[in-house]
Structure formats: C-alpha cells, structure tokens
C-alpha cells in the first residue's frame, strides 16, 4: 500500500504525456529539474502552465527560465476551476 504519491508532469497539445521521476518533496530545485526534463524531452520552445505554489514561482525557477527557451504562464490565483488537479 502506498503512503503517498508525488507527481509532477505535463501534457502537450497533441496529448503526449511526460512524468519524470519525483521522489522528493516539491521545491524550486525540483521545479527546475522538471522544466529541464521537459526541455530535454520535447526539445523546443515551450509554454509551461503552472499553479501558484511557491516552488513554481521561486527566483531560482525564473533564473533557470531566463536562460532557456521556456515561457511560464501561471494560473490565476483563487481560480481552482482552471486547475483540474484541484478537483482530485
């Protein structure tokens, strides 16, 4: 029996999914590793939509994105209906 499940991943417009291993607690370091894994997996300019958790909005994340072909878009605060994960 599982005691917990940690999952971060993504889905493309074409329905491709990608879920890199995630055993640690969510942090800005893990977010950077996730974004780097997306870039390695898909290898093109990406727009990544994120929630407003502190580990997604940290300075370390923005510094990484400054040097990568990534654009970050954040869901509106107080709008859980825009984030299907909030309904789980």
DSSP file (Angstrom, degrees, kcal/mol; ACC not computed):
  #  RESIDUE AA STRUCTURE BP1 BP2  ACC     N-H-->O    O-->H-N    N-H-->O    O-->H-N    TCO  KAPPA ALPHA  PHI   PSI    X-CA   Y-CA   Z-CA
    1    1 A X              0   0    0      0, 0.0     2,-0.2     0, 0.0     0, 0.0   0.000 360.0 360.0 360.0 138.6    0.0    0.0    0.0
    2    2 A X        -     0   0    0      1,-0.1     3,-0.1     3,-0.0     0, 0.0  -0.572 360.0-163.1 -81.1 143.4    1.2    3.5   -0.8
    3    3 A X  S    S-     0   0    0      1,-0.4     2,-0.3    -2,-0.2    -1,-0.1   0.712  75.0 -12.1 -94.6 -26.6    1.6    6.0    1.9
    4    4 A X        -     0   0    0      2,-0.0     2,-0.4     0, 0.0    -1,-0.4  -0.979  56.4-142.5-163.0 166.4    1.8    9.0   -0.5
    5    5 A X        -     0   0    0     -2,-0.3     2,-0.5    -3,-0.1    18,-0.1  -0.992   8.8-166.6-138.6 127.1    2.2    9.8   -4.2
    6    6 A X        +     0   0    0     -2,-0.4     2,-0.4    16,-0.3    16,-0.2  -0.970  17.7 171.7-115.0 126.1    4.1   12.8   -5.6
    7    7 A X        +     0   0    0     -2,-0.5     2,-0.4    14,-0.1    14,-0.1  -0.977  14.5 166.0-143.5 124.5    3.5   13.6   -9.2
    8    8 A X        +     0   0    0     -2,-0.4     2,-0.3    12,-0.4    12,-0.2  -0.991  27.5 124.9-128.5 140.9    4.5   16.4  -11.4
    9    9 A X        -     0   0    0     -2,-0.4     2,-0.3    10,-0.2    10,-0.2  -0.942  38.2-123.2-171.5-169.1    4.3   16.1  -15.2
   10   10 A X  E     -A   18   0A   0      8,-2.2     8,-2.0    -2,-0.3     2,-0.3  -0.961   1.6-147.8-152.3 167.4    2.9   17.6  -18.3
   11   11 A X  E     -A   17   0A   0     -2,-0.3     6,-0.2     6,-0.2     2,-0.1  -0.997  19.0-139.5-140.4 137.6    0.8   17.0  -21.4
   12   12 A X    >   -     0   0    0      4,-2.4     3,-1.6    -2,-0.3     6,-0.0  -0.374  33.2-101.3 -89.9 172.1    1.2   18.6  -24.8
   13   13 A X  T 3  S+     0   0    0      1,-0.3    -1,-0.1     2,-0.1     0, 0.0   0.791 125.1  55.8 -59.9 -28.0   -1.5   19.9  -27.2
   14   14 A X  T 3  S-     0   0    0      2,-0.1    -1,-0.3     1,-0.0     0, 0.0   0.441 123.5-104.9 -86.5   0.2   -1.1   16.6  -29.1
   15   15 A X    <   +     0   0    0     -3,-1.6     2,-0.2     1,-0.3    -2,-0.1   0.519  69.1 148.6  90.0   5.7   -1.8   14.5  -26.0
   16   16 A X        -     0   0    0      2,-0.0    -4,-2.4     1,-0.0     2,-0.3  -0.544  31.0-156.3 -71.1 137.6    1.8   13.4  -25.3
   17   17 A X  E     -A   11   0A   0     -6,-0.2     2,-0.3    -2,-0.2    -6,-0.2  -0.854  13.6-174.7-116.2 154.3    2.4   13.0  -21.6
   18   18 A X  E     +A   10   0A   0     -8,-2.0    -8,-2.2    -2,-0.3     2,-0.4  -0.944   7.4 173.9-150.2 124.0    5.6   13.1  -19.6
   19   19 A X        -     0   0    0     -2,-0.3   -10,-0.2   -10,-0.2     3,-0.1  -0.830  16.4-159.9-133.0  93.0    6.1   12.4  -15.9
   20   20 A X        -     0   0    0     -2,-0.4   -12,-0.4   -12,-0.2    -2,-0.0  -0.317  42.3 -77.3 -69.0 158.4    9.7   12.3  -14.8
   21   21 A X        -     0   0    0    -14,-0.1     2,-0.3     1,-0.1    -1,-0.1  -0.261  50.1-176.1 -56.0 139.9   10.6   10.5  -11.5
   22   22 A X        +     0   0    0    -16,-0.2   -16,-0.3    -3,-0.1    -1,-0.1  -0.758  25.3 143.4-144.8  90.4    9.6   12.6   -8.5
   23   23 A X        +     0   0    0     -2,-0.3    -1,-0.1     2,-0.1     2,-0.1   0.639  55.8  76.3-102.8 -18.5   10.6   11.1   -5.1
   24   24 A X  S    S-     0   0    0      1,-0.1     2,-0.1   -18,-0.0     3,-0.1  -0.347  92.1 -87.8 -88.2 169.2   11.5   14.3   -3.3
   25   25 A X        -     0   0    0      1,-0.1     2,-0.3    -2,-0.1     5,-0.2  -0.415  58.5 -88.5 -67.6 154.0    9.2   17.0   -1.8
   26   26 A X        +     0   0    0     -2,-0.1     2,-0.3     4,-0.1    -1,-0.1  -0.526  65.4 150.6 -71.0 126.4    8.3   19.7   -4.2
   27   27 A X     >  -     0   0    0     -2,-0.3     4,-2.0    28,-0.1     5,-0.1  -0.863  62.4 -96.4-143.0 173.9   10.8   22.5   -4.1
   28   28 A X  H  > S+     0   0    0     -2,-0.3     4,-2.3     2,-0.2     5,-0.2   0.857 124.6  56.1 -65.0 -33.7   12.2   25.1   -6.5
   29   29 A X  H  > S+     0   0    0      2,-0.2     4,-2.2     1,-0.2    -1,-0.2   0.917 108.0  47.2 -63.4 -42.8   15.1   22.7   -7.3
   30   30 A X  H  > S+     0   0    0      2,-0.2     4,-2.5     1,-0.2    -1,-0.2   0.882 109.7  54.1 -65.6 -37.7   12.6   20.0   -8.3
   31   31 A X  H  X S+     0   0    0     -4,-2.0     4,-2.7     2,-0.2    -2,-0.2   0.921 108.3  49.0 -62.0 -43.6   10.7   22.5  -10.4
   32   32 A X  H  X S+     0   0    0     -4,-2.3     4,-2.6     1,-0.2    -2,-0.2   0.915 111.1  50.0 -62.2 -42.6   13.9   23.4  -12.3
   33   33 A X  H  X S+     0   0    0     -4,-2.2     4,-2.3     2,-0.2    -2,-0.2   0.896 111.0  50.3 -62.8 -39.0   14.7   19.7  -12.8
   34   34 A X  H  X S+     0   0    0     -4,-2.5     4,-2.5     2,-0.2    -2,-0.2   0.940 111.9  46.3 -63.0 -47.8   11.1   19.3  -14.1
   35   35 A X  H  X S+     0   0    0     -4,-2.7     4,-2.3     1,-0.2    -2,-0.2   0.897 112.9  50.0 -63.3 -40.2   11.4   22.2  -16.6
   36   36 A X  H  X S+     0   0    0     -4,-2.6     4,-2.4     2,-0.2    -1,-0.2   0.898 110.1  50.8 -63.8 -40.8   14.8   20.9  -17.7
   37   37 A X  H  X S+     0   0    0     -4,-2.3     4,-2.7     2,-0.2    -2,-0.2   0.891 109.0  51.3 -64.9 -39.7   13.4   17.4  -18.2
   38   38 A X  H  X S+     0   0    0     -4,-2.5     4,-3.0     2,-0.2     5,-0.5   0.943 110.7  48.8 -59.3 -47.1   10.5   18.9  -20.3
   39   39 A X  H  X S+     0   0    0     -4,-2.3     4,-2.4     1,-0.2    -2,-0.2   0.902 113.7  46.2 -61.4 -42.0   13.1   20.8  -22.4
   40   40 A X  H  < S+     0   0    0     -4,-2.4    -1,-0.2     2,-0.2    -2,-0.2   0.907 116.2  45.6 -66.0 -42.3   15.1   17.6  -22.9
   41   41 A X  H  < S+     0   0    0     -4,-2.7    -2,-0.2    -5,-0.2    -1,-0.2   0.908 128.4  23.6 -68.5 -43.5   12.1   15.5  -23.7
   42   42 A X  H  < S-     0   0    0     -4,-3.0    -3,-0.2    -5,-0.2    -2,-0.2   0.693  84.2-157.8-103.5 -22.2   10.4   17.9  -26.2
   43   43 A X     <  +     0   0    0     -4,-2.4     2,-0.3    -5,-0.5    -4,-0.1   0.765  55.4  85.0  55.4  37.1   13.4   20.0  -27.3
   44   44 A X  S    S-     0   0    0     -5,-0.1     2,-0.3    25,-0.1    -1,-0.1  -0.914  92.5 -60.2-151.4 176.9   11.7   23.1  -28.5
   45   45 A X        -     0   0    0     -2,-0.3     2,-0.4    -3,-0.1    25,-0.2  -0.501  61.7-167.4 -66.3 130.0   10.3   26.4  -27.2
   46   46 A X  E     -b   70   0B   0     23,-1.9    25,-2.6    -2,-0.3     2,-0.6  -0.912  25.7-149.5-124.1 147.2    7.7   25.5  -24.6
   47   47 A X  E     -b   71   0B   0     -2,-0.4     2,-0.5    23,-0.2    25,-0.2  -0.981  22.9-162.8-109.7 119.6    5.0   27.4  -22.8
   48   48 A X  E     -b   72   0B   0     23,-3.1    25,-2.7    -2,-0.6     2,-0.5  -0.912   6.7-150.7-110.0 124.2    4.5   25.8  -19.4
   49   49 A X  E     +b   73   0B   0     -2,-0.5     2,-0.3    23,-0.2    25,-0.2  -0.830  24.4 177.4 -96.2 125.7    1.4   26.5  -17.4
   50   50 A X  E     -b   74   0B   0     23,-2.8    25,-2.7    -2,-0.5     2,-0.0  -0.851  27.9-119.0-126.3 158.1    1.9   26.3  -13.6
   51   51 A X        -     0   0    0     -2,-0.3    -1,-0.1    23,-0.2    26,-0.1  -0.068  41.8 -98.4 -76.6-169.1   -0.1   26.8  -10.5
   52   52 A X        +     0   0    0     24,-0.1     5,-0.1    22,-0.1    22,-0.0   0.098  68.1 140.9-106.4  21.8    0.9   29.5   -7.9
   53   53 A X    >>  -     0   0    0      1,-0.1     3,-1.8     2,-0.1     4,-1.1  -0.345  62.9-117.6 -61.4 145.7    2.7   27.3   -5.5
   54   54 A X  H 3> S+     0   0    0      1,-0.3     4,-0.6     2,-0.2     3,-0.3   0.828 113.3  60.1 -56.6 -33.6    5.9   29.0   -4.1
   55   55 A X  H 34 S+     0   0    0      1,-0.2    -1,-0.3     2,-0.2   -24,-0.2   0.695 105.9  48.6 -71.6 -16.6    8.1   26.3   -5.6
   56   56 A X  H <4 S+     0   0    0     -3,-1.8    -1,-0.2     1,-0.1    -2,-0.2   0.727 116.0  42.0 -87.3 -25.0    6.9   27.2   -9.1
   57   57 A X  H  < S+     0   0    0     -4,-1.1    -2,-0.2    -3,-0.3    -1,-0.1   0.304  84.7 129.0-106.1   8.0    7.3   31.0   -8.6
   58   58 A X    >X  -     0   0    0     -4,-0.6     4,-1.8    -5,-0.2     3,-0.6  -0.201  69.9-115.5 -66.9 155.0   10.7   31.0   -6.9
   59   59 A X  H 3> S+     0   0    0      1,-0.2     4,-2.7     2,-0.2     5,-0.2   0.877 115.3  60.4 -55.8 -40.5   13.6   33.1   -8.1
   60   60 A X  H 3> S+     0   0    0      1,-0.2     4,-1.9     2,-0.2    -1,-0.2   0.875 104.7  49.6 -57.8 -38.3   15.6   30.0   -8.9
   61   61 A X  H <> S+     0   0    0     -3,-0.6     4,-2.3     2,-0.2    -1,-0.2   0.932 111.7  47.1 -66.9 -46.0   12.9   28.9  -11.3
   62   62 A X  H  X S+     0   0    0     -4,-1.8     4,-1.8     1,-0.2    -2,-0.2   0.860 110.0  53.6 -66.0 -35.1   12.8   32.3  -13.1
   63   63 A X  H  X S+     0   0    0     -4,-2.7     4,-0.7     2,-0.2    -1,-0.2   0.901 109.7  48.3 -65.0 -40.5   16.6   32.4  -13.3
   64   64 A X  H >< S+     0   0    0     -4,-1.9     3,-1.1    -5,-0.2    -2,-0.2   0.929 111.2  49.9 -63.3 -45.0   16.6   29.0  -15.0
   65   65 A X  H ><>S+     0   0    0     -4,-2.3     3,-1.6     1,-0.3     5,-0.6   0.817  98.6  67.1 -66.6 -30.8   13.9   30.1  -17.4
   66   66 A X  H 3<5S+     0   0    0     -4,-1.8    -1,-0.3     1,-0.3    -2,-0.2   0.810 108.3  39.5 -57.7 -29.3   15.9   33.3  -18.3
   67   67 A X  T <<5S+     0   0    0     -3,-1.1     2,-0.3    -4,-0.7    -1,-0.3   0.233 110.9  69.5-105.1  11.9   18.5   31.0  -19.9
   68   68 A X  T < 5S-     0   0    0     -3,-1.6     2,-2.2     2,-0.2   -23,-0.0  -0.906  89.0-109.3-129.7 155.7   16.1   28.5  -21.5
   69   69 A X  T   5S+     0   0    0     -2,-0.3   -23,-1.9   -25,-0.0     2,-0.4  -0.346  79.2 120.3 -80.7  60.1   13.6   28.7  -24.4
   70   70 A X  E   < -b   46   0B   0     -2,-2.2     2,-0.4    -5,-0.6   -23,-0.2  -0.931  48.3-159.7-125.0 147.0   10.7   28.4  -22.0
   71   71 A X  E     -b   47   0B   0    -25,-2.6   -23,-3.1    -2,-0.4     2,-0.5  -0.997  14.1-149.8-122.8 130.3    7.8   30.7  -21.2
   72   72 A X  E     -b   48   0B   0     -2,-0.4     2,-0.4   -25,-0.2   -23,-0.2  -0.857  12.7-175.7-101.9 133.4    6.0   30.3  -17.9
   73   73 A X  E     -b   49   0B   0    -25,-2.7   -23,-2.8    -2,-0.5     2,-0.4  -0.993  13.1-149.8-124.2 134.7    2.3   31.1  -17.6
   74   74 A X  E     -b   50   0B   0     -2,-0.4   -23,-0.2   -25,-0.2   -22,-0.1  -0.850  16.9-116.5-109.6 140.4    0.6   31.0  -14.2
   75   75 A X        -     0   0    0    -25,-2.7     2,-0.1    -2,-0.4     3,-0.1  -0.352  46.2 -91.9 -64.2 151.4   -3.0   30.1  -13.4
   76   76 A X    >   -     0   0    0      3,-0.1     3,-1.1     1,-0.1     6,-0.2  -0.432  44.4-108.9 -66.0 137.8   -5.0   32.9  -11.8
   77   77 A X  T 3  S+     0   0    0      1,-0.2    -1,-0.1    -2,-0.1   -26,-0.0  -0.389 102.8  22.7 -64.3 144.7   -5.0   32.9   -8.0
   78   78 A X  T 3  S+     0   0    0      1,-0.1    -1,-0.2    -3,-0.1     2,-0.1   0.724  95.0 107.9  71.9  21.2   -8.3   31.9   -6.5
   79   79 A X    X   +     0   0    0     -3,-1.1     3,-2.1     1,-0.1     4,-0.3  -0.504  29.0 158.5-127.1  64.5   -9.4   30.0   -9.6
   80   80 A X  G >   +     0   0    0      1,-0.3     3,-1.5     2,-0.2     6,-0.3   0.742  68.5  72.6 -61.8 -21.2   -9.2   26.3   -8.8
   81   81 A X  G 3  S+     0   0    0      1,-0.3    -1,-0.3    -3,-0.1     3,-0.1   0.712  92.2  57.6 -66.6 -17.4  -11.7   25.5  -11.6
   82   82 A X  G <  S+     0   0    0     -3,-2.1     2,-0.6     1,-0.2    -1,-0.3   0.589  99.8  64.8 -84.6 -10.6   -8.8   26.3  -14.0
   83   83 A X    X   -     0   0    0     -3,-1.5     3,-2.0    -4,-0.3     4,-0.4  -0.898  65.0-164.8-118.4 101.7   -6.6   23.6  -12.4
   84   84 A X  G >  S+     0   0    0     -2,-0.6     3,-1.5     1,-0.3     4,-0.2   0.782  87.4  67.8 -57.4 -26.4   -8.0   20.1  -12.9
   85   85 A X  G >  S+     0   0    0      1,-0.3     3,-1.2     2,-0.2    -1,-0.3   0.777  89.3  65.1 -64.5 -24.4   -5.6   18.8  -10.1
   86   86 A X  G <  S+     0   0    0     -3,-2.0    -1,-0.3    -6,-0.3    -2,-0.2   0.691  95.0  59.1 -70.2 -17.8   -7.6   20.9   -7.6
   87   87 A X  G <         0   0    0     -3,-1.5    -1,-0.2    -4,-0.4    -2,-0.2   0.495 360.0 360.0 -89.8  -3.3  -10.6   18.6   -8.2
   88   88 A X    <         0   0    0     -3,-1.2    -1,-0.2    -4,-0.2    -2,-0.1   0.472 360.0 360.0 -76.4 360.0   -8.8   15.4   -7.2
